[in-house]
Amino acid sequence: MVDTNIISHALTPNQTPAYTALFKKLEAKYRFVVTGYTQYELLRSSNKTHRAKITEYTTHDMTCIELSDVLMNFAARIYYLYSKHPSLKGYKISTGDIINAALSIIQKCLVLTIDNNDHPTPFFREIDRVRITYQSKKDKEHTETAYILTPDMENIKTCFEKYEA
């Protein structure tokens, strides 16, 4: 499952070649999935031309999982679980990241993100990381780290029971 932040960077012209290389490297091993909420996050601040580019990018190269009652109900449980877990006190995780986490847990699929804090350690484990280097708009070299995370199913099950989520 590809996080919104990865796609946002991939669609930024000076970063597109670096993220294209990342996707090419990973596509031999993984299939890319986005949620309907990720599409919404990308589309909500885009003009007509950019919306067309986003839609083509996410529908041509990725599988989109629509928001369903099952997914949204489970996301509500994840939100509740996060709100009760002591390691996340005072930490704000966006609705989109909670929905994406819920999908990742339900489908037992990996998460590709550049912000691993949005998929917190008690519930996700890092299995790999990849460096992405590109020229910034000010022509300086910039490096990001993309993380591949997996749901920590043992801890998730234990926490669901403990906090009655």
C-alpha positions in Angstrom: 0.0 0.0 0.0 1.5 3.3 -1.1 1.1 6.2 1.3 0.0 9.6 0.0 3.3 11.2 0.8 5.2 8.9 -1.7 2.7 9.7 -4.5 2.9 13.5 -3.8 6.6 13.4 -4.1 6.5 11.2 -7.2 4.2 13.7 -8.9 6.5 16.7 -8.1 8.4 17.3 -11.4 11.9 17.6 -10.0 11.4 14.4 -7.9 9.6 12.3 -10.6 12.7 10.6 -12.0 13.9 9.5 -8.6 10.5 8.1 -7.5 10.0 6.5 -10.9 13.3 4.6 -10.3 12.1 3.6 -6.8 8.8 2.2 -8.2 10.7 0.4 -11.0 13.0 -1.2 -8.4 10.0 -2.3 -6.2 7.5 -3.3 -8.9 9.4 -6.6 -9.5 8.7 -7.6 -6.0 5.4 -5.7 -5.0 2.0 -4.8 -6.4 1.1 -1.1 -5.6 -2.3 -0.4 -3.9 -3.8 2.9 -2.8 -7.0 3.6 -0.9 -9.9 5.8 -2.1 -8.9 8.1 0.8 -5.4 8.4 -0.6 -6.9 9.4 -4.0 -9.1 12.0 -2.2 -6.1 13.4 -0.3 -4.2 13.8 -3.6 -7.1 15.2 -5.6 -8.5 17.7 -3.0 -5.9 20.4 -3.6 -5.3 19.9 -7.4 -6.5 21.7 -10.4 -8.1 20.0 -13.4 -4.8 19.2 -15.2 -3.1 17.8 -12.0 -6.2 15.8 -11.1 -6.1 14.1 -14.5 -2.4 13.3 -13.9 -3.1 11.9 -10.4 -6.1 9.8 -11.6 -4.0 8.3 -14.5 -1.1 7.6 -12.1 -3.2 5.9 -9.4 -5.5 4.0 -11.7 -3.0 2.9 -14.4 -0.1 1.9 -12.2 -1.9 0.9 -9.0 -4.9 -0.9 -7.6 -7.3 1.4 -5.8 -9.2 -0.1 -2.9 -12.5 1.8 -2.4 -13.7 2.8 1.0 -16.2 0.3 2.3 -18.2 0.0 5.5 -15.9 -2.8 6.7 -12.8 -0.8 6.1 -14.2 2.4 7.7 -15.5 0.5 10.7 -12.1 -1.2 11.2 -10.4 2.2 10.8 -12.6 3.5 13.6 -11.4 0.7 15.8 -7.7 1.5 14.9 -8.3 5.1 15.8 -9.7 4.0 19.2 -6.8 1.7 19.7 -4.3 4.4 18.9 -6.0 6.8 21.3 -5.7 4.3 24.2 -2.2 3.1 23.6 0.3 4.8 26.0 3.1 5.1 23.5 0.8 7.3 21.3 -0.4 9.8 24.0 -0.3 13.3 22.5 0.5 12.0 19.1 -1.7 13.0 16.2 -2.1 10.6 13.3 -4.2 11.7 10.3 -7.4 10.1 9.2 -5.9 9.0 6.0 -3.0 7.3 7.7 -5.4 5.5 10.1 -7.5 4.3 7.1 -4.3 3.2 5.3 -3.2 1.4 8.5 -6.5 -0.3 8.7 -6.3 -1.6 5.1 -2.7 -2.7 5.7 -3.8 -4.7 8.8 -6.9 -6.2 7.2 -5.1 -7.3 4.0 -1.8 -8.0 5.8 -0.1 -5.9 3.2 3.0 -3.7 3.4 3.1 0.0 3.7 5.5 2.2 1.5 5.9 5.6 3.2 8.5 8.3 3.8 7.0 9.1 7.2 7.2 6.0 9.3 5.9 7.9 12.3 2.4 7.8 10.7 2.5 4.0 11.1 3.8 3.8 14.7 6.2 1.2 15.9 4.0 -0.6 18.4 1.8 -1.6 15.4 4.2 -1.7 12.5 7.7 -3.0 12.0 10.2 -1.8 9.4 11.3 -4.5 7.0 13.3 -2.5 4.6 14.3 1.1 3.6 15.4 2.7 0.4 17.1 6.0 -0.2 15.8 8.4 -2.8 18.0 11.2 -4.0 16.9 14.0 -6.3 17.8 17.6 -7.1 15.7 20.1 -5.0 14.1 23.1 -6.7 17.1 25.1 -5.6 19.3 22.6 -7.4 20.7 21.0 -4.2 20.9 17.3 -3.7 18.2 16.1 -1.4 17.8 12.5 0.0 14.6 11.0 1.5 14.2 7.6 3.0 11.3 5.4 2.0 10.3 2.8 4.5 8.6 -0.5 3.9 6.6 -1.5 6.9 4.6 -4.5 7.9 1.8 -4.7 10.4 2.9 -6.3 13.7 0.0 -8.7 13.9 1.0 -10.2 17.2 1.1 -6.8 19.0 -2.0 -5.6 17.2 -4.0 -8.6 18.4 -2.7 -8.3 21.9 -3.5 -4.6 22.0 -7.0 -5.1 20.6 -7.7 -7.5 23.5 -6.1 -5.3 26.1 -7.9 -2.1 25.2 -11.1 -3.8 24.1 -10.9 -2.3 20.7 
